[in-house]
Amino acid sequence: MKKFQMLSCVAMVICSGCLTTPADDRNQAESLDAAAGDGDGRKIINLPVQVVWSHPRPGFGLSERPIEVSDAGLGDVDSADGSLTPDAQDPQDSGLNLDELPNAILIRSCESEPDEIAVPWPTHGYHFCETIQAIAYRADDEGAYQVSASYSWGIQDSQVAIFAEEPENEHEGIRHPIAKRDIFGLPELDQEPETEFVVCAEPLGGWPPGYGPLCRVSIIRAVVNMSSPWCFSGATFLSDCDFIQVSQDGRYLTIEPDGQGSIWGKEVHFYLNGLFYQAVLSDADNMQGTVMDPTTQEVLGSWSAYKYTM
């Protein structure tokens, strides 16, 4: 059976105040879908470095099994001590081929291996950066390739987020989380609500004795929903209400016609017409801040904006 050379890539790191967009990672994600396989139809997996995989934890609504998945990630789980080993019972005894058993899960949205899945509240439809995709694959010292699997999902705190009801995708590798509140949802909140989600992959024929489970745990954060027409005024704006549409995908903002930005907690940053704007949300509908010329570092003045409602 031909193996594929494992390729390494560095996952994009998102930090507070960053104004990068996920274009490069979207291209990378799309390239996975277009990846070609060998004569057996196997799909090459472009793996990020330092992939961590985990095991189910209490509170996810999934059945617990006393087996942990090692962070080494190359091999198979031995039911006796939880370590990854190639010496478990031969899966061929159960009609399965060892090469078809996954031993790792790749998670992506608009980025490969994101630090989080950021979902605006209230949810305003399914967007690329707010979609979770899990890909079960098999990796060893010769390479890595995608394998067929069914998936089960859980969220630890349903007061922060739930998964959309999508019966047709119950065992598929794609889910859409729905946020339940944002940082303004409770008076005592001083940071974005967050919870963990878990996804577990299982071979279509089930795990043979001595193998599994295989799960990943990651974070969902609920962010303020900025998608709306806004009325802008102040320095650099022409009237008491410059009408500008703001669109959002996860943390990423598009400010018409071609401005780009992001939201982190109550802080909003964006570039528009060559100028850098930063603001703090006083609530989900109002923000105030300053504008700066990024070339000269000169602060040009203050501005404010509020959501325009019909």
NORJOZI-V322825 format. One record per residue. N is the residue number from 0. RES is the residue in one letter. PHI is phi in radians with two decimals (999 if undefined). PSI is psi in radians with two decimals (999 if undefined). OMEGA is omega in whole degrees, 0 to 359 (none if undefined). Layout:
BEGIN
n->N res->RES phi->PHI psi->PSI omega->OMEGA
n->N res->RES phi->PHI psi->PSI omega->OMEGA
END
This chain:
BEGIN
n->0 res->M phi->999 psi->2.15 omega->183
n->1 res->K phi->-1.23 psi->2.35 omega->175
n->2 res->K phi->-1.80 psi->2.74 omega->180
n->3 res->F phi->-1.92 psi->2.53 omega->179
n->4 res->Q phi->-1.16 psi->2.25 omega->178
n->5 res->M phi->-1.27 psi->2.25 omega->177
n->6 res->L phi->-1.80 psi->2.50 omega->180
n->7 res->S phi->-1.90 psi->2.51 omega->174
n->8 res->C phi->-2.51 psi->2.73 omega->182
n->9 res->V phi->-1.73 psi->2.13 omega->180
n->10 res->A phi->-1.23 psi->2.52 omega->180
n->11 res->M phi->-1.16 psi->2.35 omega->180
n->12 res->V phi->-1.81 psi->2.17 omega->179
n->13 res->I phi->-1.70 psi->2.31 omega->180
n->14 res->C phi->-2.25 psi->2.78 omega->181
n->15 res->S phi->-1.08 psi->2.24 omega->179
n->16 res->G phi->1.56 psi->-0.09 omega->180
n->17 res->C phi->-1.20 psi->2.59 omega->181
n->18 res->L phi->-2.12 psi->0.47 omega->177
n->19 res->T phi->-1.36 psi->2.76 omega->175
n->20 res->T phi->-1.96 psi->2.79 omega->185
n->21 res->P phi->-1.52 psi->0.40 omega->186
n->22 res->A phi->-1.06 psi->-0.81 omega->182
n->23 res->D phi->-1.11 psi->-0.72 omega->181
n->24 res->D phi->-1.28 psi->-0.52 omega->174
n->25 res->R phi->-1.11 psi->-0.73 omega->178
n->26 res->N phi->-1.10 psi->-0.69 omega->179
n->27 res->Q phi->-1.14 psi->-0.74 omega->179
n->28 res->A phi->-1.10 psi->-0.74 omega->180
n->29 res->E phi->-1.15 psi->-0.54 omega->180
n->30 res->S phi->-1.18 psi->-0.47 omega->177
n->31 res->L phi->-1.12 psi->-0.72 omega->181
n->32 res->D phi->-1.13 psi->-0.52 omega->183
n->33 res->A phi->-1.64 psi->0.04 omega->184
n->34 res->A phi->-1.09 psi->2.46 omega->181
n->35 res->A phi->-1.64 psi->2.62 omega->178
n->36 res->G phi->-1.89 psi->-3.06 omega->177
n->37 res->D phi->-1.57 psi->-2.80 omega->182
n->38 res->G phi->-1.11 psi->-0.35 omega->179
n->39 res->D phi->-1.55 psi->0.07 omega->179
n->40 res->G phi->1.33 psi->0.38 omega->182
n->41 res->R phi->-1.41 psi->2.53 omega->183
n->42 res->K phi->-1.79 psi->2.21 omega->178
n->43 res->I phi->-1.20 psi->2.41 omega->178
n->44 res->I phi->-1.89 psi->2.19 omega->177
n->45 res->N phi->-1.57 psi->1.72 omega->191
n->46 res->L phi->-1.51 psi->2.40 omega->171
n->47 res->P phi->-1.34 psi->2.84 omega->177
n->48 res->V phi->-1.40 psi->2.77 omega->174
n->49 res->Q phi->0.97 psi->0.73 omega->174
n->50 res->V phi->-1.21 psi->2.29 omega->180
n->51 res->V phi->-1.99 psi->2.30 omega->174
n->52 res->W phi->-2.13 psi->2.69 omega->192
n->53 res->S phi->-2.36 psi->-2.93 omega->183
n->54 res->H phi->-2.27 psi->2.85 omega->181
n->55 res->P phi->-1.03 psi->2.52 omega->176
n->56 res->R phi->-2.14 psi->2.78 omega->181
n->57 res->P phi->-1.03 psi->2.56 omega->173
n->58 res->G phi->1.76 psi->0.01 omega->182
n->59 res->F phi->-1.69 psi->-0.12 omega->182
n->60 res->G phi->1.34 psi->0.30 omega->177
n->61 res->L phi->-1.88 psi->2.64 omega->178
n->62 res->S phi->-1.15 psi->2.40 omega->182
n->63 res->E phi->-1.64 psi->2.47 omega->173
n->64 res->R phi->-2.28 psi->2.46 omega->187
n->65 res->P phi->-1.37 psi->0.93 omega->179
n->66 res->I phi->-2.34 psi->2.28 omega->175
n->67 res->E phi->-1.85 psi->2.66 omega->177
n->68 res->V phi->-1.74 psi->2.16 omega->181
n->69 res->S phi->-1.08 psi->2.63 omega->177
n->70 res->D phi->-1.38 psi->0.01 omega->174
n->71 res->A phi->-1.20 psi->-0.82 omega->169
n->72 res->G phi->1.39 psi->0.02 omega->180
n->73 res->L phi->-2.06 psi->1.76 omega->182
n->74 res->G phi->2.49 psi->-2.73 omega->182
n->75 res->D phi->-2.31 psi->2.73 omega->188
n->76 res->V phi->-1.48 psi->2.22 omega->176
n->77 res->D phi->-1.60 psi->2.23 omega->187
n->78 res->S phi->-1.22 psi->-0.29 omega->183
n->79 res->A phi->-1.34 psi->-0.82 omega->185
n->80 res->D phi->-2.20 psi->0.04 omega->177
n->81 res->G phi->1.39 psi->0.01 omega->180
n->82 res->S phi->-1.45 psi->2.82 omega->178
n->83 res->L phi->-1.56 psi->2.17 omega->184
n->84 res->T phi->-2.60 psi->2.56 omega->177
n->85 res->P phi->-1.48 psi->0.13 omega->188
n->86 res->D phi->-1.77 psi->0.18 omega->177
n->87 res->A phi->-1.18 psi->2.98 omega->183
n->88 res->Q phi->-0.93 psi->2.43 omega->182
n->89 res->D phi->-1.05 psi->2.05 omega->181
n->90 res->P phi->-1.14 psi->-0.29 omega->179
n->91 res->Q phi->-1.13 psi->-0.38 omega->176
n->92 res->D phi->-1.12 psi->-0.40 omega->178
n->93 res->S phi->-1.79 psi->0.25 omega->179
n->94 res->G phi->1.41 psi->0.23 omega->180
n->95 res->L phi->-1.96 psi->2.64 omega->176
n->96 res->N phi->-1.70 psi->2.36 omega->180
n->97 res->L phi->-0.93 psi->-0.64 omega->182
n->98 res->D phi->-1.17 psi->-0.26 omega->181
n->99 res->E phi->-1.69 psi->0.02 omega->180
n->100 res->L phi->-1.59 psi->2.14 omega->178
n->101 res->P phi->-1.23 psi->2.61 omega->173
n->102 res->N phi->-2.29 psi->0.19 omega->176
n->103 res->A phi->-2.81 psi->2.81 omega->180
n->104 res->I phi->-2.27 psi->2.23 omega->174
n->105 res->L phi->-1.66 psi->2.32 omega->176
n->106 res->I phi->-1.98 psi->2.36 omega->177
n->107 res->R phi->-2.58 psi->2.74 omega->168
n->108 res->S phi->-2.24 psi->-2.03 omega->170
n->109 res->C phi->-1.45 psi->-0.04 omega->175
n->110 res->E phi->-2.20 psi->2.71 omega->173
n->111 res->S phi->-1.52 psi->2.22 omega->182
n->112 res->E phi->0.93 psi->1.08 omega->180
n->113 res->P phi->-1.19 psi->2.66 omega->176
n->114 res->D phi->-1.22 psi->-0.39 omega->184
n->115 res->E phi->-2.80 psi->2.92 omega->166
n->116 res->I phi->-2.01 psi->1.97 omega->181
n->117 res->A phi->-1.66 psi->2.19 omega->185
n->118 res->V phi->-2.22 psi->2.10 omega->179
n->119 res->P phi->-1.18 psi->2.59 omega->172
n->120 res->W phi->-2.12 psi->2.33 omega->354
n->121 res->P phi->-1.24 psi->2.59 omega->180
n->122 res->T phi->-1.09 psi->2.40 omega->185
n->123 res->H phi->-2.17 psi->0.80 omega->181
n->124 res->G phi->1.78 psi->3.08 omega->185
n->125 res->Y phi->-1.71 psi->2.10 omega->180
n->126 res->H phi->-2.10 psi->2.85 omega->189
n->127 res->F phi->-1.00 psi->-0.89 omega->184
n->128 res->C phi->-1.28 psi->-0.18 omega->180
n->129 res->E phi->-1.79 psi->0.11 omega->180
n->130 res->T phi->-1.80 psi->2.33 omega->178
n->131 res->I phi->-1.79 psi->2.22 omega->174
n->132 res->Q phi->-2.11 psi->2.26 omega->175
n->133 res->A phi->-1.90 psi->2.38 omega->180
n->134 res->I phi->-2.23 psi->1.97 omega->176
n->135 res->A phi->-1.38 psi->2.34 omega->179
n->136 res->Y phi->-2.50 psi->2.91 omega->176
n->137 res->R phi->-2.02 psi->2.29 omega->180
n->138 res->A phi->-2.27 psi->2.44 omega->172
n->139 res->D phi->-2.53 psi->-2.95 omega->186
n->140 res->D phi->-1.26 psi->-0.07 omega->178
n->141 res->E phi->-1.82 psi->-0.28 omega->181
n->142 res->G phi->2.81 psi->-2.94 omega->182
n->143 res->A phi->-2.59 psi->2.49 omega->180
n->144 res->Y phi->-2.69 psi->2.60 omega->180
n->145 res->Q phi->-1.22 psi->2.49 omega->177
n->146 res->V phi->-2.24 psi->2.73 omega->180
n->147 res->S phi->-1.23 psi->2.47 omega->181
n->148 res->A phi->-2.81 psi->2.79 omega->168
n->149 res->S phi->-1.85 psi->2.77 omega->188
n->150 res->Y phi->-2.25 psi->2.56 omega->171
n->151 res->S phi->-2.24 psi->2.57 omega->189
n->152 res->W phi->-2.29 psi->2.70 omega->174
n->153 res->G phi->-2.71 psi->2.70 omega->176
n->154 res->I phi->-2.17 psi->2.36 omega->186
n->155 res->Q phi->-1.22 psi->-0.81 omega->185
n->156 res->D phi->-2.09 psi->1.82 omega->183
n->157 res->S phi->-1.30 psi->-0.13 omega->175
n->158 res->Q phi->-1.41 psi->-0.24 omega->177
n->159 res->V phi->-1.71 psi->-0.77 omega->181
n->160 res->A phi->-2.78 psi->2.73 omega->173
n->161 res->I phi->-2.37 psi->2.94 omega->173
n->162 res->F phi->-1.62 psi->2.47 omega->176
n->163 res->A phi->-1.06 psi->2.54 omega->178
n->164 res->E phi->-1.30 psi->1.86 omega->181
n->165 res->E phi->-2.38 psi->1.34 omega->185
n->166 res->P phi->-0.96 psi->-0.57 omega->182
n->167 res->E phi->-1.22 psi->-0.29 omega->180
n->168 res->N phi->-1.90 psi->0.29 omega->188
n->169 res->E phi->-0.93 psi->-0.75 omega->182
n->170 res->H phi->-1.96 psi->0.25 omega->177
n->171 res->E phi->-1.52 psi->2.98 omega->185
n->172 res->G phi->-1.60 psi->0.38 omega->182
n->173 res->I phi->-2.27 psi->2.30 omega->175
n->174 res->R phi->-2.41 psi->2.72 omega->179
n->175 res->H phi->-2.10 psi->1.90 omega->177
n->176 res->P phi->-1.33 psi->2.60 omega->177
n->177 res->I phi->-2.10 psi->2.10 omega->179
n->178 res->A phi->-1.27 psi->2.63 omega->182
n->179 res->K phi->-1.92 psi->-0.32 omega->175
n->180 res->R phi->-2.89 psi->2.84 omega->178
n->181 res->D phi->-2.02 psi->-2.92 omega->184
n->182 res->I phi->-1.11 psi->-0.38 omega->178
n->183 res->F phi->-1.61 psi->0.11 omega->185
n->184 res->G phi->-1.24 psi->-0.52 omega->178
n->185 res->L phi->-2.34 psi->2.49 omega->184
n->186 res->P phi->-1.02 psi->-0.56 omega->185
n->187 res->E phi->-1.49 psi->-0.03 omega->182
n->188 res->L phi->-1.33 psi->2.20 omega->175
n->189 res->D phi->-2.06 psi->0.10 omega->174
n->190 res->Q phi->-2.59 psi->2.89 omega->183
n->191 res->E phi->-1.11 psi->2.35 omega->176
n->192 res->P phi->-1.03 psi->2.47 omega->179
n->193 res->E phi->-2.52 psi->2.73 omega->176
n->194 res->T phi->-2.66 psi->2.89 omega->177
n->195 res->E phi->-1.70 psi->2.59 omega->169
n->196 res->F phi->-2.12 psi->2.74 omega->178
n->197 res->V phi->-2.23 psi->2.47 omega->172
n->198 res->V phi->-2.25 psi->2.33 omega->179
n->199 res->C phi->-2.09 psi->2.41 omega->179
n->200 res->A phi->-1.94 psi->2.51 omega->180
n->201 res->E phi->-2.43 psi->2.40 omega->176
n->202 res->P phi->-0.98 psi->2.61 omega->183
n->203 res->L phi->-1.06 psi->-0.48 omega->177
n->204 res->G phi->-1.61 psi->0.11 omega->182
n->205 res->G phi->1.48 psi->2.88 omega->179
n->206 res->W phi->-1.39 psi->2.32 omega->172
n->207 res->P phi->-1.28 psi->2.85 omega->180
n->208 res->P phi->-0.97 psi->2.35 omega->178
n->209 res->G phi->1.61 psi->-0.02 omega->182
n->210 res->Y phi->-2.16 psi->2.67 omega->176
n->211 res->G phi->1.42 psi->3.00 omega->357
n->212 res->P phi->-1.39 psi->3.05 omega->180
n->213 res->L phi->-2.36 psi->2.00 omega->186
n->214 res->C phi->-2.44 psi->2.76 omega->173
n->215 res->R phi->-2.24 psi->2.50 omega->176
n->216 res->V phi->-2.12 psi->2.34 omega->177
n->217 res->S phi->-2.55 psi->-3.00 omega->192
n->218 res->I phi->-2.04 psi->2.42 omega->168
n->219 res->I phi->-1.94 psi->2.30 omega->175
n->220 res->R phi->-2.11 psi->2.39 omega->179
n->221 res->A phi->-1.62 psi->2.17 omega->182
n->222 res->V phi->-2.01 psi->2.81 omega->179
n->223 res->V phi->-1.16 psi->2.39 omega->179
n->224 res->N phi->-1.47 psi->1.98 omega->181
n->225 res->M phi->-1.69 psi->-0.13 omega->185
n->226 res->S phi->-1.12 psi->1.97 omega->183
n->227 res->S phi->3.07 psi->2.78 omega->162
n->228 res->P phi->-1.22 psi->2.46 omega->178
n->229 res->W phi->-2.18 psi->2.61 omega->172
n->230 res->C phi->-1.74 psi->2.01 omega->180
n->231 res->F phi->-1.81 psi->2.50 omega->176
n->232 res->S phi->-2.64 psi->2.86 omega->180
n->233 res->G phi->1.96 psi->-2.78 omega->182
n->234 res->A phi->-0.96 psi->2.38 omega->178
n->235 res->T phi->1.37 psi->-0.20 omega->178
n->236 res->F phi->-1.74 psi->2.72 omega->193
n->237 res->L phi->-1.68 psi->-0.26 omega->184
n->238 res->S phi->-2.58 psi->-3.05 omega->176
n->239 res->D phi->-1.32 psi->-0.22 omega->179
n->240 res->C phi->-2.67 psi->1.47 omega->170
n->241 res->D phi->-1.36 psi->1.98 omega->187
n->242 res->F phi->-1.41 psi->1.99 omega->183
n->243 res->I phi->-2.31 psi->2.32 omega->178
n->244 res->Q phi->-1.53 psi->2.28 omega->175
n->245 res->V phi->-1.97 psi->2.23 omega->177
n->246 res->S phi->-2.02 psi->2.75 omega->188
n->247 res->Q phi->-2.49 psi->2.47 omega->171
n->248 res->D phi->-2.41 psi->1.81 omega->186
n->249 res->G phi->1.16 psi->-2.11 omega->176
n->250 res->R phi->-1.57 psi->-0.22 omega->190
n->251 res->Y phi->-1.52 psi->2.35 omega->183
n->252 res->L phi->-2.01 psi->2.50 omega->169
n->253 res->T phi->-2.07 psi->2.14 omega->181
n->254 res->I phi->-1.93 psi->1.99 omega->186
n->255 res->E phi->-1.04 psi->2.49 omega->6
n->256 res->P phi->-1.53 psi->-0.51 omega->186
n->257 res->D phi->-2.50 psi->0.34 omega->178
n->258 res->G phi->-1.32 psi->2.62 omega->180
n->259 res->Q phi->-2.29 psi->2.51 omega->180
n->260 res->G phi->-2.87 psi->-2.87 omega->181
n->261 res->S phi->-2.74 psi->2.86 omega->177
n->262 res->I phi->-2.21 psi->2.35 omega->179
n->263 res->W phi->-2.37 psi->1.87 omega->184
n->264 res->G phi->1.13 psi->-2.08 omega->178
n->265 res->K phi->-1.77 psi->0.08 omega->183
n->266 res->E phi->-1.73 psi->2.35 omega->180
n->267 res->V phi->-2.13 psi->2.33 omega->178
n->268 res->H phi->-2.34 psi->2.45 omega->174
n->269 res->F phi->-2.82 psi->2.75 omega->171
n->270 res->Y phi->-1.81 psi->2.40 omega->178
n->271 res->L phi->-2.63 psi->2.19 omega->180
n->272 res->N phi->0.94 psi->0.67 omega->176
n->273 res->G phi->1.41 psi->0.04 omega->180
n->274 res->L phi->-1.97 psi->2.69 omega->182
n->275 res->F phi->-1.84 psi->2.13 omega->181
n->276 res->Y phi->-1.94 psi->2.40 omega->172
n->277 res->Q phi->-2.37 psi->2.58 omega->185
n->278 res->A phi->-2.71 psi->2.89 omega->174
n->279 res->V phi->-2.14 psi->2.32 omega->177
n->280 res->L phi->-1.36 psi->2.20 omega->172
n->281 res->S phi->-1.45 psi->-0.47 omega->170
n->282 res->D phi->-2.75 psi->-3.04 omega->185
n->283 res->A phi->-1.20 psi->-0.18 omega->186
n->284 res->D phi->-2.04 psi->-0.03 omega->185
n->285 res->N phi->-2.47 psi->2.46 omega->176
n->286 res->M phi->-2.54 psi->2.65 omega->179
n->287 res->Q phi->-2.41 psi->2.51 omega->180
n->288 res->G phi->-2.95 psi->-2.80 omega->181
n->289 res->T phi->-2.20 psi->2.82 omega->178
n->290 res->V phi->-2.18 psi->2.48 omega->185
n->291 res->M phi->-2.34 psi->2.55 omega->170
n->292 res->D phi->-1.45 psi->1.95 omega->185
n->293 res->P phi->-1.18 psi->-0.31 omega->180
n->294 res->T phi->-1.35 psi->-0.79 omega->183
n->295 res->T phi->-1.73 psi->-0.15 omega->184
n->296 res->Q phi->1.13 psi->0.28 omega->180
n->297 res->E phi->-1.43 psi->2.27 omega->174
n->298 res->V phi->-1.38 psi->2.13 omega->186
n->299 res->L phi->-1.59 psi->-0.23 omega->178
n->300 res->G phi->2.52 psi->-2.98 omega->181
n->301 res->S phi->-1.89 psi->2.82 omega->179
n->302 res->W phi->-2.66 psi->2.92 omega->177
n->303 res->S phi->-2.60 psi->2.86 omega->180
n->304 res->A phi->-2.69 psi->2.64 omega->175
n->305 res->Y phi->-2.42 psi->2.65 omega->180
n->306 res->K phi->-1.16 psi->2.33 omega->179
n->307 res->Y phi->-1.56 psi->2.16 omega->177
n->308 res->T phi->-2.09 psi->2.48 omega->180
n->309 res->M phi->-1.18 psi->999 omega->none
END
